[in-house]
């Protein structure tokens, strides 16, 4: 009898040319990521082979309820490290049914700039650092911290090893390998100054691809933390520190580097 794991890991290429394309887009806050999947005929080698799609923008803060349709335009594809095989992740941007970019679509203008012949001739390289913190799910408190309390001062945790200094390495390494599998040019990882805080770097990437790669890397990290049962925060100061009382122990410098 097949188990749930067996079914999740089914290799579709054994029996069909159909693949699953996970369409990803940025939500109304400008930082949240949304996605939904559809079946297409594979293999897919370019985003231009994929159909446009739509979603309810009133549920993502991107359209009014009386005119809620938003159209997804596929822009970049990556191998799917979760479904694997020929399945893909698809980075999209968002438009009205009339073809106008919606206000939260910042990629549209960026793509115009990067596609200008003078800019393209420069071959602009970018490297992006992404710091993040892993939080305990039920209390939204960083992993490695005593619940309701604070860790010791910064110093031992940066680029550290050890059960009392490095927390969440399994999530970090899973994300690292998943990004490489997906085709993202992730160039490294390291532990940061605060327990439960890590960083990854994407690049060098050329032009608009830098933005596509960092957003898909964030999406993959959201999915992995979902699987691990921890909460991802991209906030540089996820914990608001109360004003220090006289004589209180020195803590972290703004809880970040």
Secondary structure by P-SEA (a helix, b strand, c coil): cccaaaaaaccccccccbbbbbbbbbccccccccbbbbbbccccccccccccccccccccccccccccbbbbbbcccccccccccccbbbbbcccccccccccccaaaaaaaaaacaaaaaacbbbbbbbbbbbcccccccccccccccccccccccccccccccccaaaaaaaaaaaaaaacccccccccccccccccccccccccaaaaaaaaaaaaaaaaaaaaacbbbbcccccccccccccccccccccccc
